[in-house]
Amino acid sequence: MTFQGWFLILAFIGILLALAKPVGLWLFALYEGRRTPLHIVLGPVERGFYALSGIDPNEEQGWRRYAVHMLLFNAILMAFTYAVLRLQGVLPGNPQGLAGVGEHLSFNTAISFTANTNWQSYGGESTMSNLSQMLGLTIHNFLSAATGIALAFALFRGFARRETKAIGNFWADMTRITLYLLLPLCVALTIFYIASGVPQTLAGVVEVQTLEGARQSILLGPVASQEAIKMLGTNGGGFFNANSAHPFENPTALTNFIQMLSIFVIGVGLTWTFGKAVGNTRQGWAILSAMMILFLAGTTATYWAEAAGNPVLHSLGVAGGNMEGKEVRFGIAASALFSVVTTAASCGAVNAMHDSFTALGGMIPLFNMQLGEVVIGGVGAGIYGFLLFAVLAVFVAGLMVGRTPEYVGKKIEAREVKLAVLAIAVLPLTILGFTALSSVVGQGLAGPLNKGPHGFSEILYAFTSAVANNGSAFAGLTANTPYYNGLLGVAMWIGRFFIIVPMLAIAGSLAAKKYTPESAGSFPTTGGLWVGLLVGIILILGGLTFLPSLALGPIADHLMMIRGQLS
Amino acid sequence: MGKDFSSALRPAIVMTILFAVLLGLVYPLAMTGIGQTLFPAQANGSLVRDARGTVVGSSVLGQAFTADRYFQTRPSAAGKGYDGLASSGSNLGPASQALVDRVKPDVAKRRAEGVPGPVPVDLVTASGSGLDPDLSPAAALTQAPRIARVRGVPVDRVRTLVADATQASILGDAHVNVLALNRALDTLSGASTAGARPR
């Protein structure tokens, strides 16, 4: 570990904390439906979209209607992308002349991008045409992100409103977030990325003769415009197979830093927005503190493990940290930090290959996802997932000290707790169930590249990543098979929508309740005790459930590594 | 529930079309136009040309160097090595036999060149993309004696080239772009010891 490495990590956290309020304020304006300076330019677009689709943006929806409209929109978007991918061979914008994408791969990819997962069973450069990248995939990067933030707004309203059924209008939320937040930021980010060396062209391959006289094919494309939203919307689906490790996606240490900030910035802002929405910004800071404690712990562990390096290689006469799967321009610290950011936040972009991390260094990204992607988390999904844990935490606190469970002015009762448990139980049931199945059937066992416990880690990582809607991989796993494409597709769908529906039901149930002012009998939900309780509940629920699976995979792997026992 | 569904149908279909046009066509095409106007070199892959105007590579992307007279690049898992159409890491786990089998001969090769101490780790490990354009300064300096010997130039001049080409960053690690370094190397031997370049 170096001074420069710690400077990078602390600068990253410092900048994020400074951005929480300004970004949170902007998000709050969108939450309230207020006019922003951007309305002068984009207001007509917004109104035009409503008029053509027959939407009244002021019509309030109950939770069921909000859910049905959101689900149908996502289903149609998914079908649209499936069609674009299948028809790739006959559509324009295909300079490489690629064929249509196969059935099970298109199924997997369409779900993957709809569910904000961006798991990729394919290598982008050899599978997707420029048009597929733009029309099939980039739109999901925007709209799955906007859907996530809209859902968070709906839950915020559940806490903030009193004695009503209404939790907002899905179309208005989704459209405003896309037009006034994601699109303008992406325009600025795209221009920055292009200036830094990320290609943006409709051309395909350039053939060059290298200095040594060999031939090299260099693939170009509309990379920068996808890169911007890929990070900002915590999507993570790369233009190229190697994702943000590829020099064309992430050419410099500065673009790397901006990419990491892009992943976290909206999630951090949303914690502030929540506090503002429920009338006490300290509520938001308490949530952010709990998230940051977990984040800093994970970063420290991964950075330490990667900087310590691989003893197996050291014994061969090699000096330094673990650089297998890492890029020199980033180095150990920026790679370790990126891996924790991307898995804490359900992004899934990678700037280094997690499969080649040391056993413990690679366990932290896995564990981050198993906690339910609530350490900042995916845009929107992180905060609504976190609030489910908060509901459980006040319930547990209530049991321990004999107080009525309340959170930000709402009584938490049996219905909310049941629904929260239902949403949270989806994660271990699906991850462990599907991993167990794949560890015994032949088609599952055919997947891993590595042998021994590391091979098991590859399977566990894949289903964890799918259900948690992350999308990063221990990429040695050969996932482009009917078995894995099908099962991972189902896992991603369950992981997204089986959490969203109970969460919206909680929003509806909370909105209908009356306001309960804080009293001497309330458990305080700001301050150190509450932050500690939140961290504890997340670690106990997430940690204990998955500990046995981690012992079989990364921990066994680590013991072999330090003994120099190869597999 | 039925009413909720029927009321959703039109907005869901129309919004899909509208957003597909805005985000899937207008946005990337407008960005392409802006990029091609403001930063045409970068937008088209930062291509590098030699004196005759032939494209020899991209300054952003790595290419394979295996000859003894050049700074050699890291091992690559992209296709058969530095394949611009097949970026990839090795994905080998830390305690994998295959990793050891790959690293061992690479270490032995450096020993045969006369590298005495520990071998810098990036020189014998595959990058994440398989297209890493850089080396660490240590991995480049390790190769300086061999290059000086093969090219018949003083080793200090080679070391100076590395020092001049090293890019420091507080947000990442210090690195040297191998293509830029090797092009500088070619001009160096051409100017100082013409004819001394063995082929």
Interface residues (C-beta under 8 A of the other chain):
Chain A: Q4 F7 L8 V45 F49 L52 S53 G54 I55 R64 R65 V68 H69 L72 F73 A75 I76 L77 F80 G123 E125 S126 M134 L135 G136 T138 I139 F142 L143 W171 T175 T178 L183 C186 V187 T190 I191 I194 A195 S196 G197 V198 P199 Q200 T201 L202 A203 V205 V206 V208 Q209 T210 L211 E212 A214 Q216 S217 I218 L219 L220 P222 A224 S225 Q226 F240 N241 A242 A245 H246 P247 F248 P251 T252 A253 L254 N256 F257 G309 N310 V312 L313 L316 G317 V318 A319 G320 G321 N322 M323 E324 G325 K326 E327 V328 R329 F330 G331 I332 A333 A334 S335 V350 N351 A352 M353 D355 S356 F357 T358 A359 L449 N450 K451 G452 H454 S457 F474 A475 G476 D557 M560 M561 G564 Q565 L566 S567
Chain B: M1 D4 F5 S7 A8 L9 R10 P11 A12 I13 V14 M15 T16 L18 F19 A20 L22 L23 G24 L25 Y27 P28 M31 T32 I34 G35 Q36 L38 F39 Q42 A43 N44 G45 S46 L47 T54 V55 V56 G57 S58 S59 V60 L61 G62 Q63 A64 F65 T66 A67 Y70 R74 A78 Y82 D83 G84 L85 A86 S87 S88 G89 S90 N91 L92 G93 P94 A95 S96 Q97 L99 V100 V103 K104 V107 R111 G117 P118 V119 P120 V121 D122 V124 T125 A126 S127 G128 S129 G130 L131 D132 P133 D134 L135 S136 A139 S169 I170 L171 G172 D173 H175 L179 N182 R183 D186
